[in-house]
């Protein structure tokens, strides 16, 4: 009895799932720019953590915190990101969970961009992930992450005031 694949015609055989595809030129350049931007961002945070750069010159003082004496949605994100860059991951997640999660997402993005830029490999799941339908869910998820991080920061601030 012949094997199943031998009796199927070529047109009837299922297509293999495409995991990655080759790209060239502009897409590789764009991926390289993205990778370098993320590395530059983390490099800036590393230098700020080492005391070589003063980020407060650019970020200023939090007006929300001054006015309401409560942390804003982005309070502690820089501190958490600096802890993440310095390898203190648990402290980063404890300080501001949203910032630590966003840092993890940036690291994954940088790795994928590096592979795309250097090897010309573009992963098909990226297209599926960022399809038109998923963009609204991605934005909603990011808003939920920031809101949850803010809730944790607010809870800690209110608990500290109670003591």
Helices and strands as residue ranges (DSSP letters): H 4-7, G 10-12, E 20-22, H 26-49, H 56-59, H 63-68, H 77-85, H 89-95, H 97-119, E 121-123, H 124-129, H 132-162
